[in-house]
Amino acid sequence: MAKTNPLTFLQQVRAEVSKVVWPTRREVFLTTVMVFIMAALTATFFALVDILIRSGLQGILGLFG
């Protein structure tokens, strides 16, 4: 692999960074809101599953205990 000098490297980095399509403020806001909604739904789902499993196990252990 050929080595490049630091100046050429920095020029290549600037050229690549200029090709990046940055999200708009609205896109960032909407995706952030969606992440929080999905996290809340996931937490609620697992909390309900935990309650159901705990209740079921307490019921089963109550029969034999």
C-alpha positions in Angstrom: 0.0 0.0 0.0 1.4 3.4 -1.0 1.9 5.9 1.7 0.5 9.4 1.3 1.8 12.5 3.0 -0.3 14.1 5.7 -1.4 17.0 3.5 -2.8 14.7 0.8 -4.5 12.6 3.6 -6.2 15.7 5.0 -7.3 16.7 1.5 -8.8 13.3 1.0 -10.5 13.4 4.3 -12.1 16.8 3.6 -13.2 15.5 0.2 -14.9 12.4 1.8 -16.5 14.5 4.5 -18.0 16.8 2.0 -19.8 13.8 0.4 -21.6 13.0 3.6 -25.3 13.8 3.5 -26.1 15.1 7.0 -29.6 14.7 8.3 -31.8 17.7 8.8 -32.8 18.9 12.3 -36.3 17.5 11.6 -35.0 14.1 10.7 -32.9 14.0 13.8 -35.8 15.0 16.0 -38.2 12.5 14.4 -35.8 9.6 14.7 -35.0 10.5 18.3 -38.7 10.6 19.2 -39.1 7.2 17.5 -36.2 5.7 19.5 -37.8 6.9 22.8 -41.2 5.5 21.8 -39.8 2.2 20.8 -37.7 2.0 24.0 -40.9 2.8 26.1 -42.9 0.1 24.2 -40.1 -2.4 24.7 -39.8 -1.6 28.4 -43.6 -1.9 28.8 -43.7 -5.3 27.0 -40.9 -6.8 29.1 -42.4 -5.4 32.3 -45.7 -7.1 31.4 -44.0 -10.4 30.5 -42.0 -10.2 33.8 -45.3 -9.7 35.8 -47.0 -12.6 34.0 -44.0 -15.0 34.6 -43.7 -13.9 38.2 -47.4 -14.4 38.8 -47.4 -17.8 37.1 -44.4 -19.0 39.1 -45.9 -17.7 42.4 -49.1 -19.5 41.6 -47.3 -22.8 40.8 -45.0 -22.5 43.8 -48.1 -21.7 46.0 -49.7 -25.0 45.1 -46.7 -27.0 46.2 -45.4 -24.8 49.1 
